[in-house]
């Protein structure tokens, strides 16, 4: 049960979030960025980051209170404040099933889901789910864990390539774009992983010769990973 102090802090933070919202930006969220604006206020994520900058973190109680509001920006803020160590499996699943747009999905994955205990196991479990944004979340976790500075071992990322290959033909843009993103991030992490990602992309082309989604996933990844600019950048990484 939320304490009166936490409720008060939640209400104050919501007032600040609303103060920096605008109908014009809310419209832009939908029309320009393809964000679902159900329960959205129209406050930029850059502003949300500034609003939590001086707050003690993590703050699980405040995060849970913000999430319970159902407000789009409040839930993104909740992902910035939540304590990965205190998120239960039930909470993680509940939050994942509540996702309804790519921006909140990717924010939760980068800020929170990728930092819980055994995040790759969580990603694998969610990728096997059929729900659109739950599956996207699984791949978005991989994207975070394959970032250049992430300490994920090469062998762990290589083990995920079959999941990328198996789901490259998912017809839903929110899923197959995340599959592509994960494949590209793995390939760009370091020079050792680049040929593994390229081989995976080539296998996707062979496996799904007539599938439009899969061909885009693979062709786009190959175009980027083989570009001279990207190859030079990756060559500098350890």
VENGICOR-V549932 format. One line per field, one symbol per residue. phi: phi as a letter, one per 40 degrees, with the letter a starting at -180 (. if undefined). burial: 1 if it has 9 or more other C-alpha atoms within 8 Angstrom, else 0. A space follows every 50 residues. Layout:
phi->???
burial->???
//
This chain:
phi->.ccdccdccccccccccccbcadcccccdcccbgccbcgcbgbccdcccc ccdcccbcaccccccccccgcdcccccdccbccdcbcccccdcccccccb accccccccccbccbccfcccccccccccccdcccdddcccddccbcdcc cccdccccccdcccccbccdccdcccccccdccccccccacccdcccccc cccccccbdbbcccccdcccccdccccdcccccccccc
burial->00000110110011011100110011111100001110011110001110 11000000111111111001111111111111110010000100011010 11011111111111110011011111100001111111111111111000 00000011001011101111000111111111111111111011111101 11111001000011101111110110000110011010
//
